[in-house]
Amino acid sequence: MRRTRALLLLLLMGGLAAVQPAAAAVGTLLADRVIFSGKLASSMGDSSYNGGRLPDLTGAAAGGGVAATFNPKPGAGLQFYFAAGAVDASKYAGLAFKIAADTSFTVNGGITVGVQVAPGIPKGVPLKTYLADGKVGPAWQAVFVPLADLGAGTALSRTLSVYWQGGTVQQPRMYIQGIQDTRSCVACVGQQNASEVIRRMDFAIASMGARMFRLDMETYAAGDEALQWCWPDCNMDSKYLTDLDTILTWVASKHPGVQVLLAAWNSKRGWGMTDLEWPTATTNAMWRTVVTRLGKHPHVWWGVSNEPEYNFDGAQDAQVWQAMNTAVAAIRAAEKDAGQYPHIVTVQGTRAWARPLDYYVTHPITAGDGINVAYETHPYNPQADFAALWVNPAKTLPVLIGEFGPVDGSMTSADAEKLMQTANSLGIPWTAWTLHMRCPPNLLQDLSNYGCGVGMPLRLTAWGELIKKYL
Ligand SMILES: *[C@@H]1O[C@H](CO)[C@@H](O)[C@H](O)[C@H]1NC(C)=O
């Protein structure tokens, strides 16, 4: 499906229109709750996905405004949040804002105006319904969306968004599972089968509500134990990439809107990473191969590394940053050479197996102007750690929780459940570990007879059932 490419400028002024509430005395008018007026109001935060922003155009239109592109890139969208928490909806009648675009275009049903009416309960309506002629053009146009249309109750919780339904991380329902590739966490290195990966993804989409996958790419090299079972090989070669292409093509045709993060998962040797799992020139050359072959898919994201290890005191943060920034630059160069848009790239936490993101808060990735870069953490941690690990970073950075799940001594099921509740309420996307039967913590029961599991019945474990509840 081809998506419209158009530049939108949004001017969010009096974002929640002040009106006369039924309960107020006749003649009383409440002040507008201003979201944007020359600059973002102090009561508001901006958590728009980086990729949706055109910083150089912010404020460029008459009257100022915050810009976003809605184009074939996933991640386009604007999102603002009420810094002080929920807002009393009874004091407002609707959302009011102005909107403009650099060239006139007909808005399709994919562009949505949404709010969270309660933590984790997003409501959205198509923007086009509220436009005079279904179009947005260079002249600012006032838009008013009655809260009643959004089914808003008594409070607006946290976020107000205008987003591209087809692929923005601000869409609070776009969550999912990790899934293995055809090599399947070593289980299928001798039996690689794209149809089996597709069967499992279809199950996750149809039976669990998955909208996004982190697909863990496996390639093994000399020194890896798995190599002895690889048949015909475990190389990052054209046959393997054709399998991935088959999977991505199937996703686009059968489940448009579903996003797939291709992660350089295993192994360090196979991907040419350092012992601490930082990308190197070898890794970046492999990314060029992957990007050149698969970047034609707009719904694909790139996960630079798996988990940078150790470095508990952060002494090597600047070096990890450098390695990640160089990798992003290499990916951007490959995309440019192939005539592709910049896909969303995730860089992983600098320490302790991809946990902390704080170095990026003060040092965001600069390669490719930092556009469409998201920051990935793997917080197998107790809830007491959530604020520092990802809730606080997500206030200023686009964050993806790329792995988590119950692991003895690190994270309980209650912690994992709390993570999903909190992330859903904040609109932070997550992918749980993992849609597999022998790569714990497992979402699937092992009904494979210790094999690859081709055609095995797909039944969820208790962990899988818990995830299904929050998708
Ligand atoms: C590949 O997987 C599909 C789906 O499970 C299955 O129907 C097919 O028989 C498998 N092919 C081989 C060669 O195992």
The ligand as an ORCA input file, in Angstrom:
! r2SCAN-3c Opt
* xyz 0 1
  C       7.684    -25.271      6.738
  O       6.720    -24.782      7.682
  C       5.376    -24.902      7.254
  C       4.511    -24.228      8.315
  O       4.651    -24.840      9.566
  C       5.040    -26.364      7.040
  O       3.709    -26.475      6.576
  C       5.995    -26.973      6.043
  O       5.767    -28.351      5.938
  C       7.425    -26.733      6.486
  N       8.351    -27.219      5.466
  C       9.281    -28.104      5.740
  C      10.170    -28.505      4.605
  O       9.449    -28.578      6.861
*
